[in-house]
Amino acid sequence: MCFTAAQDSLDKFVHTTCKPLFANEYLLHSGHSVSTTNATATFVKRHGHFYAITCHHVLAAFQIEALESNKLLVPSVHGGRLIHQLGGLITAEQYRWSFNSCRDFPTKEILSDPDATETLQRANSVKPDVAIADISSVWEAMSSIGGLSFINMDDWDQPNWTQLQPHMAAYGFPNDHKSRQGDSVAVPMPRIVAKLQDAPSPDRPSFILYSTLDREHGFGFSGVSGGPVVAEDTTQDDLFHFVGIVYEGSPSSTIDQVAQSIFSRSDIFLYCHHLTPNMFDVWLDSCLYGVQFSLKR
């Protein structure tokens, strides 16, 4: 999808296509705070349906937190007046997350067995780090309350990567940078600009953005996973394309021990999935795994 936007309105438009994704208790029993884990969900339209896309490792972290804390946690989209939990009852006593993932989720038994955990991680490592929720039934309510927009993959112009600016912009909601503002939790959405290293190909449907700044940027990029990547077209002023979804960023945290990492605090390193209609269809067909839990405790 391509779109036109002046530089000063680019961030505002992209902000309508993605929102913070929190791990909240079922029915928001305990609310959330600056310490509540968050990531990013991006909204997509495909084949007339509306979807939220994020990364599997985000949901796996939510699920592991739920298992270890014995809490009923649900992925929840937040934005302004909007708080929507992405899940629903499948029976009177069983609740299922709306997300399906390309990778499998661990059970309590697997988590307690290091060999089984390693086996699962090895099997998952060759699959896309992608999870998708069909939110068509609630999109009208979500979009009207939250002022949301979407990446329209039913109206797609495939960009010529040789005509894109080499420095691209990734967006998302870093987990370490939340703050309390009155009764609300504010989550900033920085524009993270870094240089394309290699364009994606059919054999490698991903790409890397990497730059080293002349000073420390002060950000950790955990939480940006699931956010969109935007590239500017060189053939027309203020013409942009959605080209990817972030699935990993480094440094991940503002408190990372630099000595234990190959990245410094002035580095920006982002792994991104290539986003196209065909690739999104492949992900949809591969999303075979989900999470459900019993409401009886």
N, C-alpha and C positions, 0 to 999 in steps of 0.2 A: 504494500500500500504506500503510495506517495501522497504527500500533502504539502501545501504551501503555508509558511508561517514566518513572520518577521522574527528576527533573532530575539527581540524582547518579549515575544509571546510564545516562543517555542516551548519553554519549560511549563508554562501554564497549560498549554494544550496537552502535552505528554502527561502531565499530572492527572488529567481526567481519564487516562487510559490505564492507570495502575494505582493501587492503594496498598497500605500496609496490611499484612496478614499476620494476625496474632494467634497464639494458642490460648484460648479462653476456656474457662469451665462451662460445661453445658448449662444453658439458660443464663449465662453470665453471672453465676452465683457469687463469685468473688471479684468481679470486675478485672481491671488490669492496671499495671503501674509501669514505671520506667524499667523495672527489672523483668517484665514479662517478655518472653522471647518473641521476636517478630521477624518477618521476611517480607517479600513483595509478591503480589498477585497482579497479573496483567490481563486485560480483558480483550477478547478476540471474538469476531463473528466469522463463522464458517458454515457453509451449507444452510444458511438461514438460522442457525442456532448460535446462542451466546455462551461463551466459555470463560472460565478463569484458569489461567495457567501459572504454575509455579514449579519449583524443583522438588524431586523426590526426597532429597536429603533434608529439606526443610520439614516435610511431613514426617519423615522417619524420626527426626529430632523431637517433633511434637509428640509422636506416638511413644517413643522411649520415655519422655518426661511423664506422660500419662501413666505408663506401666510402673515406673519407679515411684511415682508419688501417689498412685492409686486414685488419681483424679480423673473425672470424665472430661477430657479436653477436646475441644472442637476448633478446627481452623475457622477464623472469623475475620471478615473484611471490615476495616475501620476507615472512616473518612468523614470528617465534619459531623453531621447529624446521623450518618450511616453507621450502623453496626449490624452486620448480617452473618449469622453462623451458617457455614456451608455443610449442612448435614440434615438428616431427617430420620424419622421413625420408619423402620421396615416391618416391625411388629409392635405390639403393645409394650414389649420389654427390650427390643433390640434397636439400637441407633447406629446409623452408618454415615460416615463422612461422604460428602458429595464427590470428593476427589477420587479418581482412579489413577494409578501410577504405572509407568513402564517398568518399574523395579518392584521387587517383592518386599514386604515388611517383615521384621522379625517378630517372633512370639516371645513370651516370657521364657519358655524353655530354651529357645535359641540364644537369647541374651545371656542365659546362665551357663552356656556351654561355649567356651572360646573357640573350639574347633568348628562347631556349627555356625558360629557367628562369622568366622573367617570364610567358610564355604559359601555362605549367603553373600557376603561382601564381594567375593570373587565372581560369583555368578551375576551379581548386579552390575559389576564394573563395566561389562561389555554392553550394557543397555543404556538408553538415554536417561539422563537425570531430569526427567520430566514427569509432571503430574497435572492432570486436567480435570476440571469439574464443569459439567453442563449446568449452567445457571439460567437457562432459557425461561423457566417457569417463574423465576423471581427477578429477571432482568429489568422489567418495566418499573417495578417498585424500587429496586436498588438504584437504577440510573436516575430516577426522578428525585429520590431523596438525596443521593450522593453527588448529583451532577456529573455522572459518569459518561464517558465515551468509550470507543472500542477501536481496535485495529481490524479493519474490514478486509478479510481475506477472500471475500467474494467479489471484490473489486480491486484486483491486484495488478500492478505494473512491476514486472521483475526488473530491478535495477541492473545496469551495466556496471560491474564492480570496478572496471578500469576508469569509469567516469565519476567515481565517488571520492569525496575528500578523504585523504588517508587518516585524518584524525576524526574519530567517531565519538558520539556521546551516549553513555549508558546512564540509566536512571534506576532508582530504587530507594529503599528506606533503611539506612544502616542501623543495625541493632544497638550499637553503643552510644548513639547520639540522641536518644529520646530525652525529653525534659518535661517537667510538670508545669503546666500553665493553668492556674486556678484549679478547677475540678477535672481538667482534661490532660491527656498525655499527648504532647506534640512530637511528631516524628518528621524530621527534615528530609527533603528529597533533593540531594545535590545533583548537579549535572557533572558527570565524571567523564572527562575527555582524555582519551589516550589514542595512540597510533596503531592502526591495523598492521599486524605482522605478516599474515598470509591470508589471502582470500579463501573462502570455503570452496569445496569441490564435491562432486558426487561421492567420491570415496572418503571424504573427510568433511562431513556436514557441520563443521564447527570452525571457529576462528578465535584468534587471540588479539586483545588490545593491550599494548604495553608502552608505557612512557616513564621516564625518570625526570622529575621536576628539579628545579634548582634550589628548592627548599622543601622542608617537611610539610605535607598537606594536612596532617592532623586527623585523618579519617581511617577507620577500619571498615572494611567492605562486607563483613558478615551482615546479612539482612538484605543486601542488594539482590541476592539470588531470586530469580523470577521476574526481574525488571526488564524493560525493553531497551534495545539499542537502536539508535537513530543515526543515519548517515546523510550528509548533505551532498546533493548532486552538483557537479561543477558546470553543468550545461545550462543551468537556469538559476537565477538568484532566488534565494529563500525557498528552494525545493528540497524536500527531505523524504527519506524512505525509512520505514521500519525494516530492520534487517536481521535482528537477532534477539535472543533472550539470554541474559546473564545466568550462568550456573555456578560460577565460583569466582571469588575475588581475593586478592592479597595486596597488602597485609589484611588479615581478616579482622583484627581487633586493634584498638588503640593501645592495648596493654600487651600486645604480642612481644615476646622476647626477641628482639632483632638478632641477637647472637645465635638464636636457634633457627633463623629463617634466612633464606637466600635473598629476601627482599628487604629493602630499607624503608624507612618511613617517608621517603620521598618518591618511592616507586608506586606505580599503578599497574596492576596486572589483573586482567579479567579474561576468564574463559567464557565463551559465548556459543550457544547453539544457533545455527543458521535458521532463520525463520522464513519459510515459504509456505504457500498453500499445500503443496505436495508433501512437504515434510510434516506439516501439522496433521495431515491425514494419516501419515505413517504413525505418528505418535498416538493419535486417537485409536488406531487399530491395535497398538501395542500396550495400551493402558488396561491391563488385565487384573491389577491388584488393588485392593482397597482395605479400609479399616472399619471394623464395626465393634461395638461393645454392648454389654448388657447394662441396663439401667438399674438392675437389682444389685444392691451392694450389702 
